[in-house]
Amino acid sequence: MKYCHNCKVLIHGAPGKCPLCQNNTTSPPAGMQRPVNADYADYPAVPLKAPQMHLFLRVLLLCSAVSGIVCTVINLIFIETGLWCLFVLAGIACVWINLYFFIRKRKNIIKNITYQLISASILAVLWDLFTGWRGWSIDFVLPIAAACALVLLMVLTPALKITAADAVLYVGAFIVLSWVSMILWLTGCLHVVFPTLICFGIGLISLAVLLIFAGKPIMAEIRRRFHV
């Protein structure tokens, strides 16, 4: 243990120079010497949250596996009721796919919302397709998901102090997606109109907000990204 008279600090080990001011170190004054066998750490121990997260995921994985196995066994016992266990297994798979993207992008809230929107939309269309196409995925899920994503972004961007340059591409993508639902309706692919109209209106409002309050940063970001 060494002592720096300039910084007035104890230094672990026996360095000849103070790592802060580079002055020569000396033996600690009387009363400041630590016991030789005392436990001493250079840095305080910080408890990690990763083991808790891993435990939660393992428990959730176990619950998912048990649920899938139990439902499959019961379905095979009462096979005359149809293969409804496939819906249970597909639902469990959808939950894990969304959870995977949520964990991977948890540090970037905007990317997290984007990945959740894309994965939920694709899974909804696939689910609708493999269960005998009824169109509920494009009538309800796509416009409602896009509208909710736009509202979340418009609220979280100022709340989390996210710059317009960071959010412009994601907001623009959601606005385009809201217009895609309108195109599907105009081409006769949709049967229910009001979710699409609401989504289209929210998209126009979001575009107006961007142009009015962040027009210059957005144009600068577009020129920078596309080298215009």
N, C-alpha and C positions, 0 to 999 in steps of 0.2 A: 504494500500500500504506500503510495506517495502523496505528497501534498503540494499544491501550487499556491504560493503566497499572493500572486497577482490576481488569480481568479477566486481564491478562497474556497477551493474545492478539493475533496479527496479523489484520488485517481486509483482505480483498481489495477493491480499488478505492480510492476516496478519500472515504468518508463522513465527515461532520463529527461524527456521534454513533456511539457503540458500539451495535450492535443488541441487545446483551445487557443492558447496564446504563444506557444512554442518557447516559453521561458523554462529555465531549469527547475526541476522538481527537487523537493527535499523530503526528509522523513516527516511524518505528521507530528504536529505539536502534541504535547502531553494532554491526554484526555480525549483526543480525536482518533487515536489508534484503534482500529477494530480488532477484536479477538482473532487469533490466527485461524481457528476452526469455524468461525462464524460463516453461515451461509450468506453468500453475497452474489447478486446477479447484476450483470452490466445493464440489463434492460428488464423492466417489470414483466412478469408473466401475464400474457393477455389470453383469456379463454377464447378458444375458437368455436364458432358456431357450426362449422362444417360437419363435425360428428353428429350433432343434433339433427341437422338436415338429412344426413345419410340414414340415420335411424328412422326418421319420419318416412323417407322414401322407401326404405325396406319394409316398414310396417304396412305402408300403403300398397306396395307390390304384393305382399303376402295376402292382404285382404282382397286384392283384385284376383289373385290366383285362386284363392279359396272360393270366392264368389263364382268365378268362371267354372271351376271344377264341379261345385255343388249344383249349379244350374244345369250343366251338361249331363251329370249323372241323373238328376231328376227328370230331365227331358228324355233321356234314353229309356228310363223306366216307363214313362208315360208317352211313348213315341207317337201314339195316335193323336196327340194334341198338336203335332207339327214340330218342326225344328226351330222353335222359338229361342233356343239357346244361342243360335247364331246371332240374333239381335243383341243378346246380352254380351257376347264376346266382342261384337263390333262396337258396342257402346263403350266397353272397357278400353278397347284399342283407341277410340277417339279421345277419351279422357287422357290417356297417356301421351298421345301425340301432342295435344294442346299443352299438357303439363311440361313436356320436353321443351317446346319452344318458349314457354313461360320461364323456365329455369335458365335456359341458354341466354335469353335476352333480358334477364331481370335487371341488369344494370343500366339499360337504356330503355326508358319507358316508351319512347316513341316507336322504336323498333319492335318492342314487345307488343304494342297494340297492332302494329302492321302485321306481324307474323301471326298473331291470334286471329285477325280478320281474314287473312289469306287461308290459313289452315281450316278455320271454321267454315268458310265459304266452300272450299273444295270438298271437305268431308260432308257437308250438307248436300251438295250436288251429287256426290257419289252415293250417299245413303238414299236419296230420292231416286236415283237411277236404278239401283239394285233392288229396290222394294216396289218396283212397278211405278214408273214415272207418273207423278201427280202434279208436279210443278210447284210444290210448296217451297222448294229451296230457292227458286228465283222469284217467286211471288212475295215471299216474306223474309227469308233468311238473309239474302244478299242485300236488299235495300235497308232492312232494319239494322244489320250489322254495319253497313257503311255509314248510316246516319249516326249510330251510337259512336263509332270511331271518330267521326268528324266532330261531334259534340265534345267528346273526351279531349281530343287534341286542342280544340279551341279554348277549352277551360284550363287544361294542364299547361299549355304553352306559356301563358303569363304567370300562372301560379308557381310553376317551377323555374321561372325566369329562363326559359329556353329561347334562344335567339331565333329570329325569323329565318335566318339562313339555314339553321339546322332543321327546322320544321317544314320548310317550303316544299321539298320534294314529297314528303309523306302526305301533307295536306293536299297537295296537287294530285297525288295518286288517288286519294280518297274521293276528291271531287270528281275526277274522271270516272271512278267506279260508280259514283252516284248517277252520273249521266249514262253509264252503260245500261243501268236498269231502265232508264227512260227510253233508250234505243230499243231494248227488248220489248217494251210495251208498244212502241210505235210500229214494230215489225209484227205484232200480233202474237208474241211468244208468251205474254203474261195474261192471266185471267183476273187477278185482283189488282186494282189500280192504286188505291190510296197509299199503301206503303211506299210505292215508287214515287208518287207525287210528293210525299212528305220528304223523302230522301233527296229528291231533286231540288226541292225548295231549300233544304238545309245546305246543300252543295252550293247553290247560288248565294246564299247568305254568307257562307264561309269564304267564298271567292270575293265578295264585296268587302268583307272585313279585312282580308289580306291586302287587297288593292288600296284600301283607304288608309289603314294604319301601318302597313309595312310594305308599301309599294316600292320604294327605293332600295331597301335591302334585298327584296326579292328579285328585282331586276338585276342588281349587282351579282347576286348569287347565280342567277341563270346565265349571265354573261361569263361568269368565272367557270362554271361547270361545263358549258357548251362552247366555250372559246368564241363567243360571238363578238 
